[in-house]
């Protein structure tokens, strides 16, 4: 039986803390993705709220999506 080789990436980032705060994303200041825009649009329609202004970053879109999911109980 082969010895288990530890994966240093997993040791530095435990699974229970796998998600980073969007404010700490390396690409968080890039424009939101098409998928984020689509999902945000759907959530805004479901929550009956106005779609945010254009030009959200990936991090801002992620935070808004999380807020709307919480509001909708998703």
C-alpha distance (Angstrom), angle and dihedral (degrees) to the residues before:
residue distance angle dihedral
X1 . . .
X2 3.81 . .
X3 3.77 119.5 .
X4 3.80 115.6 -108.1
X5 3.78 111.3 -106.3
X6 3.79 112.9 -148.1
X7 3.77 118.2 -127.3
X8 3.82 106.4 -134.6
X9 3.81 91.7 -158.1
X10 3.79 90.3 60.9
X11 3.79 92.2 46.9
X12 3.80 92.2 54.0
X13 3.81 92.8 47.0
X14 3.79 113.0 38.5
X15 3.80 115.9 -150.2
X16 3.79 93.3 -118.9
X17 3.80 89.3 62.1
X18 3.81 98.1 39.1
X19 3.81 96.4 126.7
X20 3.78 118.1 79.6
X21 3.76 123.5 -149.1
X22 3.84 105.9 -100.9
X23 3.81 88.8 -125.4
X24 3.81 87.6 65.4
X25 3.82 96.8 49.6
X26 3.78 114.8 122.7
X27 3.83 89.6 -140.6
X28 3.82 95.3 34.8
X29 3.79 93.4 113.6
X30 3.81 93.4 55.9
X31 3.81 118.5 101.1
X32 3.80 115.2 -82.3
X33 3.78 115.9 -92.0
X34 3.78 125.0 -108.3
X35 3.79 89.4 -109.7
X36 3.80 91.3 53.5
X37 3.82 91.3 48.7
X38 3.79 91.7 50.3
X39 3.80 94.4 47.3
X40 3.79 91.8 44.6
X41 3.81 89.8 52.0
X42 3.83 90.9 51.0
X43 3.82 92.8 47.9
X44 3.81 92.2 47.8
X45 3.81 90.4 52.3
X46 3.82 91.4 48.7
X47 3.82 92.3 47.2
X48 3.82 91.1 43.8
X49 3.79 92.0 -127.7
X50 3.76 130.5 133.1
X51 3.78 117.5 -92.4
X52 3.83 111.0 -106.5
X53 3.76 119.0 -104.9
X54 3.78 118.3 -83.0
X55 3.76 120.5 -92.2
X56 3.80 102.3 52.7
X57 3.78 116.2 161.2
X58 3.79 122.6 -127.5
X59 3.80 89.9 -101.8
X60 3.82 94.1 48.0
X61 3.80 91.6 47.4
X62 3.80 91.2 49.5
X63 3.79 91.7 51.1
X64 3.83 92.2 47.7
X65 3.82 90.5 48.6
X66 3.82 90.2 51.8
X67 3.82 90.8 49.5
X68 3.80 92.7 50.5
X69 3.81 92.8 45.3
X70 3.81 89.2 53.1
X71 3.80 91.3 47.9
X72 3.81 90.4 50.5
X73 3.81 93.7 43.5
X74 3.81 94.6 -117.3
